């Protein structure tokens, strides 16, 4: 547990959070392998916000898929929401943050049709009770300098205190920017790795003479011209 973070969240302090951000950055920035990055993000978010549960949903087409979960959220890994469906899909579509501080607030959102509880029967149960939730969009500037929503990150059930405070929310927003950058870098790295493998395979085919002259010319034009 980061001591500087504990002071910031518990005492609702306005102290400088440079040390917290430096720790978060050292934990996640620079890790380019997604399967190693996601567990680090979960641990960082849970430790920093003192949460019992954390989950990450990444956008894949018109859906959001839970790609990583810790605590009770482990059971929903692989589950999906359509954009605009339930709270997670709404955040993924509109890019709004939600700080639900009690079960009563959640019930209000259920009545409004915002909170669907689609996977409540999987994540929650007799010994697993929802208490509170803080959820944010993972937004990054794309090539057109407009906000692109990569996904959604959620922490649930504050372990120290009655709910996630406004100070927690502001801290989480800052941390989410670092997390989004790390995920964006990892996704770019994965794309570059895939392209590199395609080119390597094409070169191997050409070198082995396993493609005809016409196909060889097509490969050369596609990848090297």
C-alpha positions as CSV (number, residue, x, y, z in Angstrom):
1,X,0.0,0.0,0.0
2,X,1.4,3.4,-0.9
3,X,1.7,5.5,2.2
4,X,1.3,8.8,0.4
5,X,-1.9,7.6,-1.2
6,X,-3.3,6.5,2.1
7,X,-2.8,10.1,3.5
8,X,-4.4,11.7,0.5
9,X,-7.5,9.5,0.5
10,X,-8.1,9.0,4.2
11,X,-7.5,12.6,5.3
12,X,-9.2,14.2,2.2
13,X,-5.9,16.2,1.9
14,X,-5.0,18.6,-0.9
15,X,-1.3,17.8,-0.5
16,X,0.9,17.4,-3.6
17,X,0.2,14.0,-5.2
18,X,3.4,14.0,-7.3
19,X,4.8,11.1,-5.3
20,X,1.6,9.1,-5.9
21,X,1.7,9.7,-9.6
22,X,5.4,8.8,-9.7
23,X,4.7,5.5,-8.1
24,X,1.7,4.7,-10.4
25,X,3.8,5.6,-13.4
26,X,6.7,3.4,-12.3
27,X,4.2,0.6,-11.8
28,X,2.5,0.6,-15.2
29,X,4.3,2.9,-17.8
30,X,6.8,1.1,-19.9
31,X,5.1,-2.3,-19.6
32,X,4.3,-3.1,-23.2
33,X,2.9,-6.7,-22.8
34,X,-0.8,-6.4,-22.2
35,X,-1.1,-9.7,-20.2
36,X,1.5,-8.3,-17.8
37,X,0.2,-4.7,-17.8
38,X,-3.4,-5.4,-16.9
39,X,-2.6,-7.2,-13.5
40,X,-0.3,-4.3,-12.6
41,X,-3.1,-1.8,-13.3
42,X,-5.6,-3.8,-11.2
43,X,-3.2,-3.9,-8.2
44,X,-2.3,-0.2,-8.6
45,X,-5.9,0.9,-8.7
46,X,-7.0,-1.3,-5.8
47,X,-4.1,-0.3,-3.6
48,X,-4.4,3.4,-4.4
49,X,-8.2,3.7,-4.0
50,X,-8.4,1.0,-1.2
51,X,-10.9,-1.0,-3.2
52,X,-12.1,-4.6,-2.7
53,X,-12.9,-5.1,-6.4
54,X,-11.4,-3.8,-9.7
55,X,-12.2,-4.5,-13.3
56,X,-11.1,-3.2,-16.7
57,X,-13.3,-3.3,-19.9
58,X,-11.7,-2.5,-23.2
59,X,-13.6,-1.6,-26.3
60,X,-13.7,-4.1,-29.1
61,X,-15.8,-2.9,-32.0
62,X,-19.2,-1.9,-30.6
63,X,-18.8,-3.9,-27.4
64,X,-16.9,-3.5,-24.1
65,X,-15.2,-6.7,-22.9
66,X,-14.0,-7.3,-19.4
67,X,-10.3,-8.2,-20.0
68,X,-9.1,-8.2,-16.4
69,X,-10.7,-8.4,-13.0
70,X,-9.6,-8.8,-9.4
71,X,-11.6,-9.6,-6.3
72,X,-15.2,-10.5,-7.1
73,X,-14.7,-9.2,-10.6
74,X,-12.6,-12.2,-11.6
75,X,-15.9,-14.1,-12.3
76,X,-16.9,-11.6,-15.1
77,X,-13.7,-11.6,-17.1
78,X,-14.7,-12.3,-20.7
79,X,-18.2,-10.9,-20.2
80,X,-19.4,-8.1,-22.6
81,X,-21.6,-5.1,-22.7
82,X,-22.9,-3.4,-25.8
83,X,-22.0,0.3,-26.0
84,X,-24.8,2.2,-24.2
85,X,-25.9,-0.9,-22.2
86,X,-26.0,-0.6,-18.5
87,X,-23.7,1.6,-16.5
88,X,-20.5,0.2,-18.1
89,X,-21.8,0.6,-21.6
90,X,-23.1,4.1,-20.9
91,X,-19.7,5.2,-19.6
92,X,-18.1,3.6,-22.7
93,X,-20.4,5.4,-25.0
94,X,-20.7,8.9,-23.3
95,X,-17.4,9.1,-21.5
96,X,-19.0,10.1,-18.2
97,X,-17.7,9.2,-14.7
98,X,-20.0,7.7,-12.0
99,X,-19.4,7.7,-8.3
100,X,-22.1,5.6,-6.7
101,X,-21.8,6.0,-2.9
102,X,-24.4,3.6,-1.7
103,X,-26.8,0.8,-2.6
104,X,-29.6,3.3,-2.5
105,X,-27.9,5.5,-5.2
106,X,-27.4,2.4,-7.3
107,X,-31.1,1.5,-6.9
108,X,-32.0,4.9,-8.2
109,X,-29.9,4.3,-11.3
110,X,-31.5,0.9,-11.8
111,X,-35.0,2.6,-11.9
112,X,-33.7,5.1,-14.4
113,X,-32.4,2.2,-16.6
114,X,-28.8,3.3,-16.3
115,X,-27.6,0.5,-14.0
116,X,-28.7,-2.9,-15.5
117,X,-27.0,-5.3,-13.1
118,X,-26.5,-7.6,-16.0
119,X,-23.8,-9.7,-14.3
120,X,-24.8,-9.1,-10.7
121,X,-25.8,-12.8,-10.3
122,X,-22.2,-13.7,-11.3
123,X,-20.2,-11.1,-9.5
124,X,-22.3,-10.7,-6.4
125,X,-24.1,-13.3,-4.2
126,X,-25.1,-14.2,-0.7
127,X,-21.7,-13.5,0.8
128,X,-20.8,-10.7,-1.7
129,X,-22.6,-7.4,-1.2
130,X,-22.3,-4.4,-3.4
131,X,-21.6,-1.2,-1.3
132,X,-20.2,1.5,-3.6
133,X,-18.6,2.0,-6.9
134,X,-16.3,4.5,-8.8
135,X,-16.2,4.1,-12.6
136,X,-14.3,6.1,-15.2
137,X,-13.8,6.1,-18.9
138,X,-10.3,5.4,-20.3
139,X,-9.9,8.3,-22.7
140,X,-7.0,9.2,-25.0
141,X,-6.4,11.7,-27.7
142,X,-6.4,10.0,-31.2
143,X,-4.6,11.1,-34.4
144,X,-7.4,13.7,-35.0
145,X,-6.8,15.1,-31.5
146,X,-10.3,14.1,-30.3
147,X,-11.1,12.0,-27.3
148,X,-11.2,8.2,-28.0
149,X,-12.7,6.0,-25.4
150,X,-10.5,2.9,-25.1
151,X,-12.6,1.3,-22.3
152,X,-13.8,1.6,-18.7
153,X,-12.2,1.0,-15.3
154,X,-14.1,0.4,-12.2
155,X,-13.3,0.0,-8.5
156,X,-15.9,-1.2,-6.1
157,X,-16.4,-1.6,-2.3
158,X,-14.2,0.9,-0.5
159,X,-12.3,-1.0,2.2
160,X,-11.6,2.0,4.5
161,X,-14.5,4.5,4.8
162,X,-18.1,4.5,3.8
163,X,-17.7,5.3,0.2
164,X,-15.3,6.7,-2.5
165,X,-14.9,10.3,-1.7
166,X,-14.8,13.3,-4.2
167,X,-11.0,13.4,-3.4
168,X,-10.8,9.7,-4.4
169,X,-12.6,10.5,-7.7
170,X,-10.2,13.3,-8.6
171,X,-7.2,11.1,-7.8
172,X,-8.6,8.3,-9.8
173,X,-9.2,10.6,-12.8
174,X,-5.5,11.6,-12.7
175,X,-4.4,8.0,-12.3
176,X,-6.7,6.9,-15.1
177,X,-4.9,9.2,-17.5
178,X,-1.6,7.4,-16.8
179,X,-3.3,4.0,-17.1
180,X,-4.9,5.0,-20.4
181,X,-1.5,6.0,-21.8
182,X,0.0,2.7,-20.7
183,X,-2.8,0.7,-22.3
184,X,-2.5,2.8,-25.5
185,X,1.2,2.2,-25.7
186,X,0.7,-1.6,-25.1
187,X,-2.0,-1.7,-27.9
188,X,0.3,0.1,-30.3
189,X,3.1,-2.3,-29.4
190,X,0.9,-5.3,-30.0
191,X,-0.2,-3.9,-33.4
192,X,3.5,-3.3,-34.4
193,X,4.4,-6.8,-33.3
194,X,1.6,-8.3,-35.4
195,X,2.7,-6.2,-38.5
196,X,6.3,-7.3,-37.9
197,X,5.2,-11.0,-37.8
198,X,3.2,-10.5,-41.1
199,X,6.2,-8.9,-42.8
200,X,8.6,-11.6,-41.5
201,X,6.3,-14.4,-42.8
202,X,6.0,-12.6,-46.1
203,X,9.8,-12.3,-46.4
204,X,10.2,-16.0,-45.4
205,X,7.7,-17.0,-48.2
206,X,9.6,-14.9,-50.7
207,X,13.0,-16.2,-49.7
208,X,11.8,-19.8,-49.8
209,X,10.3,-19.3,-53.3
210,X,7.0,-20.7,-52.0
211,X,5.0,-18.1,-53.8
212,X,4.6,-17.5,-57.5
213,X,5.9,-14.4,-59.3
214,X,2.6,-12.7,-59.3
215,X,1.9,-13.3,-55.7
216,X,5.5,-12.3,-54.9
217,X,5.0,-8.9,-56.6
218,X,1.8,-8.4,-54.6
219,X,3.6,-9.0,-51.4
220,X,6.4,-6.7,-52.2
221,X,3.9,-4.0,-53.3
222,X,1.8,-4.4,-50.1
223,X,4.5,-4.3,-47.5
224,X,7.5,-2.5,-49.0
225,X,6.3,0.0,-51.7
